[in-house]
Amino acid sequence: MGYVYLGLAIALEVVATSSLKATGGFTRGGPMALVILGYAGAFYCLAQVLATVPLGVAYAVWSGAGILLITLAGMVWYGERLPAAAVTGILFILVGIFILRLSAFGSSQ
């Protein structure tokens, strides 16, 4: 169940963070609601994850996957472009998440 909550926490955080730009400095109600509800839901789900997943691992996966997905959202929805070095760094984060998954959880979860 930890993975379900972790995936949901990541998805909610990506929605909330991606919506920040659309709030216009917190002057637009719809995007503001997405930000507030998204972060509240993400932290609730992350708290549930911690019942079965070590804190450091959960936070590393949550933040690393969030960085990757938010970067992709910025590229798709806002037309943002990154230099090759930044893309390489983000790919290293992805590899790190994969290594964490293999080493920290093994086949027990």
N, C-alpha and C positions, 0 to 999 in steps of 0.2 A: 504494500500500500504506500510505502514511502516514495516509490518512483512516481506513482500517480500524483501525489501531492507535490512532489518536486517539479514535475512537468507542468502542473497547473500553476504553481508559484512562478515559474519561469515565464509562462505564457502571459499571466496577469501583469507581471513586472514589465514585460516587453510592450504590452498594450499601454500601460500607464506612462512609461518613459517616452514612447513614441508619440503619445498624445500631448506631451508637455509643449512641444513646439507649436502645436495647433491652438494652445490656450491664449496666445497673444499676450503673454505676461499675466496670465490668470484673469483675463477680461472676457473670455468666452465661456459660457456656462456648460455647453455640451462636452467639450474637451476637458474642462475642469472636473466634471463629474467622473469621466473616464479615468483621469489621473487619480483622484481621491479613492474611488472604489477599487481601481486596479491595484494601487499600492496596499490598501487595507486587505484586500483578498490575498495578495501575494505574501504579505507578512503572516497572515493567518495560516496559509498553506505551508509556509516555511516552518512555522512553529510546529505544525503537525509532523513534518518530515523529521524533525529532531527527536522524535520518539524512537526512531529506528535507524537513523543515519548519523554518524558522528558530525559534530558541529563544523569542524574545519572542512571536511569533505563536502558536506551539504552546501556550505557557503561558497566554496570554490566552484562547484558545479553550477550553482545558481547564478553566481556573478559572471563566470566565464561564458556560459551559454547565453546569458543576457547580453553580454558585450557583443557576441557574434550575431545574435538575432537583431539587436537594436541597430547594429551597423548595417545589416542587410535591409532593415526597414527604412533607414535613412537614405540608402541608395535607391530603393524602389519608390518610396512615397515622396521623398523630398529632393531627389535627383542629386544627392551628395556623392562625391567621388573621392576616393582615397588614393594616396600615392602607393606605389608598389611595396615600399617598406612597411607601411601600415597594414596592408593586406597580409604580408608575411607574418607580422606580429600577431594578427588575429588568427591566422592559421596555426601558429604555435599554441595559442590558447586552446584551440580546438583539439590539437594533439594532446595537450595537457589534460583536458577533460577526459579524453579517451583513456589515457594512462591511469588517471585517478579511478575511473570506473573499473578498470581491470585489476588494479592493485588493492584498492580499498574495500571493494565489495566481493571480489571473487565470485564464487557461484552461490553464495549464501543468500543473496537477495534477488 
